[in-house]
Every structure is written in structure tokens, then in C-alpha cells.
Amino acid sequence: MKKTLLNGVILVTALLTALSMHAVNTENRNYKITKYFEVMYEMLRDLEAYYVDSTDVDKVFNATLEGMLSMYDPYTSYIPEEDLPDFKYMTTGEYAGVGAIISQRDGKIYFSEPYENMPAQKAGILFGDEILSIDGESMEGKTVSYVSDKLKGRPNTELTLSIRREGVKKPLKINLTRQIIVIPQVVYYGMVAEGIGYIYLESFTDKATQEVRAALLDLKAKGAKKLVLDLRENGGGLMSEAISICNLF
């Protein structure tokens, strides 16, 4: 009985010692983190005070965060707030905009494909309309990427376009309201030969598995025994969706 009690006391003592050491280690770790934050603040303050030029705070902290994450794996990365719309589009296939493809020709930006039942088409935008300005800002000499970013924004926000249309002398002013645009990731599927189905998948968004499954079941119902899954120019996306699509087979 005494031996059992002694073993129990030793076990409790060991547990208390371990918990105490863990608490000390946690306290030391938190102290170090606080200390390094203070060092970073002091360094930035000194740069602001003594450096020959003004400090680009955003650039400094972005470089700091990227440097910190580079110590780990290449799949751990920092996404700045201004890049969140692109990240959301990559992972969900959704964005808020006018619902149209634009292209550049001879240094000018044109609407090349307004999506059906989307704000651009509803407002009367036509294929070939040249974008002159957005909210009063001239788009002359701007890139497709820049103009695309200007067309995007928060859902239900308004923008005013000035466009030039072939055959119309004066520029047209068109008001639009941005809305959530959902781009299908299975761009096309169908039977390419007897018993052979074809699916073109543009990216692995959070709805990719759902769309591939629906296409696959439809093709099987049409007699597909074999399948071509076309991933050319697929921009990637969520690994979980890629795995789920593999599991369909």
C-alpha cells in the first residue's frame, strides 16, 4: 500500500514538474516574441528618423513577412489584402464585376465577349465596344490587367463607362452595377467519339469536383466508356478539389 502511494506521489510530482517546465518555456517563448516585435518597431522608427529617404512601410513589412515564411515550405505564403480578390477568384471562380472578357488591340481595350445575362450585356455592351474611360479615368494606354481591376470591385457598387462604338459618332456613357460573377470551371464537355467522353477543366476551384462529377455522370449516361480529362492551361487551385476529382475515378 505504501509503495502504491509512493508511486502515486512520484507520478504527481513528475506531472507538476512537467507542467511547470512547459509554463516556463511558454513564458520564455512569449517574451522572445514580444522582444523581437519591439526590436522591429525600434528598427523601423530609426529608419524613419535617420535614413536618407522616406521609408516604404508596406514594402518593408511585406519583405519581412515573405522572408519569415521562406524558412518553411514553398506552399506557405502571405497574401496581401489587395490580392484577396484574385485569390478568391482562383479558389472559387467568383468575382464581382461586369461579366465580360476584354482584350487589347493596337493599344486600345475592347469588350470581346459580354457574358449572357450579366451586367455588361444587360447594360447594352456589345462585342467590339472600345473602353475610353471608367469613372472618368481615361483608359488610354492602360493594360488589360489594369482595366480589368478597374471593372472589378465590391458587389452592388456602380461604375460609369465611356465607350466608343463602331458607327456611332459620339462616345456613349453607360452606367453599370457590379455583381457576383460565377465562372464555370468545366468550360466544355461532350462525346468526341463513340464511347469516348471529353471534359475540359479550367481550374481546381471549390466547385470543380461538383462540376466534373455532373459532366462525368452525363457522359456515362450517353455511353462513355473512356474519358479524356483535359487539364491544359489549368491554372491550379485547391489541392483538396484535385484529390476529390481523382477520387471520382
Disulfide bonds with the S-S distance in Angstrom:
none
